[in-house]
Amino acid sequence: MDILFVRHGESEANAQGIMQGTLDSPLSERGREQAKVLGAWLKARDLQFEAAYCSPLSRARETAELLCESLGREAPVPEPDIGEICAGDLQGLDASQIAERFPSFMSREITTLGDFSEYGGESYDAVQERARRFLAALEKGHRNHAETPVERQEVPEPQRILVVAHGGIIFQMVKQLICLPVPQVAILRYGNCSSSLVRMRDRRGVYMGEVRWHMPLDLIGGETRDPSVRLFR
């Protein structure tokens, strides 16, 4: 099973440097253009998908719809478990407001960055649980057990699944798929419409993934802008 993880295009809140979390900020015009650029790139390489899933938040849902339209396939299926991490009281604030009202957030240790419970948001463990739940459902619905390599036997082409969501939750899902044990801290940058292809296969009895490619949008001709604060989703 191949899973293509795509972060949504630029949202209005991204453009303003606002912490979104579960706030439903729509795509900006730049974000729609980014999704169309990625869709054209995928189509040119004949990358088709057996299934497509997306976060129900509009910035991810519209990105997924634009990608599916480019590829000539049916609309994506919204999945609540891949909505963005809830950032609690930080949501709706820009960098200067967060620094003023919640100064501890800007100076936290790196091992605490995935946990927003201090600010009324989601805990690290809660995010891990819903990521595991979604990935387990993907495996149950799409894993082809014939993909397991057998000596002198051809391995069939894996199913390819499209998942369009958010930087925070995608990072946690990819980390769970490719790491054993799963570390709390790792670095993988997800700009708007960045994409990662993870190939799942059996490795000595463990169904794990490998990152086949991790593609920033600007490498395929899309236009991006650096966020004012890298932690903002």
C-alpha positions, 0 to 999 in steps of 0.5 A, spaced: 500 500 500 502 506 498 499 512 501 500 519 499 500 524 504 498 532 502 498 538 506 492 543 504 494 549 500 495 556 503 489 558 508 487 565 509 489 564 516 496 561 514 497 568 510 495 572 516 500 568 520 494 565 525 494 559 529 489 555 526 488 548 529 481 546 528 479 553 526 476 552 519 479 557 515 478 557 508 483 556 502 486 563 499 486 564 492 494 562 492 492 556 496 487 554 490 492 555 485 497 551 489 492 545 489 492 545 482 499 545 481 500 539 485 494 536 481 497 537 474 504 534 477 500 528 479 496 527 473 502 528 468 505 522 472 499 518 471 499 517 479 492 515 480 489 513 487 484 507 489 481 511 494 482 518 497 480 521 504 481 528 507 480 532 513 473 535 514 476 542 515 475 546 509 482 548 507 484 540 507 477 538 504 477 543 498 485 541 497 483 534 496 477 536 491 481 540 487 486 534 487 481 529 485 478 533 480 485 534 476 485 526 476 478 525 474 476 521 480 470 521 485 470 526 491 474 524 497 471 521 503 472 526 509 475 523 516 474 526 522 480 523 525 485 526 520 483 533 522 488 538 525 491 538 532 486 542 537 491 548 539 486 550 544 486 557 547 492 559 542 487 558 536 486 564 532 492 568 535 498 571 531 505 570 534 505 577 537 498 575 541 501 568 543 507 571 546 504 576 550 498 572 552 502 565 553 509 566 553 511 559 555 509 557 549 514 560 545 520 557 550 517 550 551 522 544 550 522 541 544 519 534 547 513 538 549 511 541 542 506 536 540 502 537 546 497 542 547 493 540 553 496 546 557 493 551 553 486 547 553 487 543 546 489 536 545 494 532 549 500 528 545 497 521 547 490 523 544 493 525 537 497 519 537 491 515 538 486 518 533 492 517 528 493 510 530 485 509 529 485 512 522 492 508 520 489 501 522 482 503 518 487 504 512 490 498 513 484 494 514 481 497 508 486 497 503 492 492 505 493 487 500 497 481 503 499 479 496 504 484 497 508 481 502 515 478 498 515 471 496 522 468 493 521 468 485 514 470 486 512 477 482 509 482 487 503 486 485 502 493 484 500 496 491 494 500 492 495 507 492 491 512 497 491 519 497 490 522 504 489 530 504 490 533 511 494 538 516 502 539 517 501 537 525 497 530 524 500 528 517 507 529 521 504 524 527 502 519 522 508 519 517 512 518 524 508 512 526 508 508 519 516 509 519 519 509 526 519 503 531 519 505 536 515 511 535 520 517 537 516 523 540 521 528 537 523 528 529 523 533 524 520 533 517 517 540 514 511 540 511 509 547 507 503 548 504 501 542 499 508 538 500 507 531 499 510 525 502 509 518 499 510 512 504 510 505 501 508 500 506 510 493 506 512 487 510 519 487 514 520 481 518 513 480 520 512 488 521 508 492 516 512 498 516 513 504 511 518 507 508 518 514 505 519 514 497 519 521 496 518 528 500 516 533 495 516 541 497 511 544 492 516 549 490 520 544 487 515 542 482 513 549 480 508 552 485 509 558 489 509 558 496 511 563 502 515 562 508 510 562 514 512 568 519 512 562 525 514 555 523 509 552 528 503 555 526 499 550 522 
